[in-house]
């Protein structure tokens, strides 16, 4: 159904056409046949345009009431996180994505093997293992300790490499 504004504008449009026709008929005797015919043809063209606008308005209203458009409008109003979850669920249903067995992230199937080699996937997998081994979901303190140990190991390797380079360069 058309809005009140649309109905009012349609009535206003028809009122203008009626007024133009009335004016044309009032001055008809001052116009030659060609001028009168031209004005009447233009008035009819405007009237026919009104019908086109009505058709377009009806089409737009029908499209806006279509279930797919309404669903997309609802989806576009969701928060980004919710939209992402809906998109991921659809991608899983469509078979374009899968769940990584290591980190439980939803990833594109074409990217899956590359993803499994990423630092993010590896760290998520380590955290999952740590949670299982410690039987605690709060692995923050363990992760912090592991990172510190890894840092110390890295420092030790760097020091050993530098010591090897220093002893090797002195014998040249």
N, C-alpha and C positions, 0 to 999 in steps of 0.2 A: 504494500500500500504506500502511496506517495505521502511525503511529509506535508504538513500544513503550509510550509513555506513554498514547496513546489506547486501545490494547488493554487495558492494565492498568485504566484508568478504566472501560471498558466491562464488564470482568469484575467490578470492584468494584460497579458499578451493578446488575448482574444478581444479585450476591450479596446486596445490600441488598433487592432486590425479593423474592428467594427467602425471605430471613429474615422480611420483612414478611408474606408469605403464610403462612409457618409459624406466626407469632405469631397471625395472624387465625384460622387453623384451630384453634389451641390454645384460644382464648377464644370460639370460635364458639357454644358452648352458653350463654354468658353474654350473647350479643347477640340482639336480635330480628332478624327476617328483613330489615327495612329497613336496620338498621345494618350487618349483614353484607354485604348487597348493595351498599351505599354504599362500604364499605371495599374490596370486591373491584373495583368499578367504578373507583375511584381508583387502585388498584394497576395495573389494566389500562391506564388512561390514562397512567400513568408509563411502563409498558412500551412503549406506542405512541409516546410522546415519544422514547424511546431510538431507535426506528426512524427518526424524523424527524431526530434528531441524526446518525445514521449516514449518512443520505442527504445532509444538509448537509455533513458531513465529506468524504464522497466527492466531492461537487460542488466543494468548495473545493480538494481535492487535484487534481482534474481541471483546474480552472481554472488553478491554479498551474503545472501541467505543460504548459499550452497554449503553443505557440510564440510567440504575440504577447505573452503575459504574461512569458515568460522573456526575450524580446528587450527588452521595456521595463524589466525588472529589471536586465539587463546595461547598458542605456543609462543608467539612473538612477545607476549606480555609476561612470560615466565622469567624468573631470574636466570642469568647465564648458566649457573650450575644445574638448574633443573632442565634447561634446554639441552645442555650437554648430555645429561643422563638419558633424556628422551632420544637424542640423536644416537647415542651409543647403543641403546636398546634396539633401535631400528636397524643400525648397522649390524648388530649381532644376528638379528632375525634375517636380514638380507644376505648374510653370509660374507660380507665384505671385511668384517673384523672378527677377531677372536680374543680370548682371554689368555694372557701370558701365564704359562704354568709356573713361572718363577716368581713374578711380582704381582700377579693378579690384576694387571692393568689391561684395559681394552685397547688393542692396537690393530692397525690395518694388517690384513694378512700379508700384503706385499712387503710390509716393513718388519714383519715379525722376527725374522732371523737377525736382522740388523739390530732391532730393539733389544734382543736378548744379550747382545754384546755391550750394551750401553752401561755406563756407570750407574745411572738411576736404577736400572733393572737389577744390577748386581747388588747394589746397596739395599734395595728393598728386599731382595731374596735373603741377604745376610741378616737383616732385621727380623724377617719371618723365622729364620732358623734359630736366631738368638731367643726370640720370644718362646719358641717351642722348647728349647733346651732349658731355659730358666723358668719356664712355666709362668711367665709374667708378661703382661702386655706392655708394662712400663719398662722399656729397654734403654731408656735415655742414659742412665748411669753406666750401663755396660757398653753402650755404643761410644760414650765419651772415653772410657778406659781403653777400648780397642783403638780408637783414633789416636790417642796419646801413645800407645805402644807402637802403632804403625809409624807414627812420627819419629819416635826414638830409633826404630829400625832403619828408617830412611836416613836419619842423621848419621847413624853408624856406617851405613853403606857409603855415603858421601865422604865421610872421614877416611874410610878404608881406601876408597878410590883415590882421594887426594894424596894419601900416604904412599900408595903404589906409584902414582905419577911423580911424586917428589923423589922417591928412591930410584926410580927409573931414569929421571932426568939428570941425576947427579953422576951416573956412571957413563955418560956420553963422552 
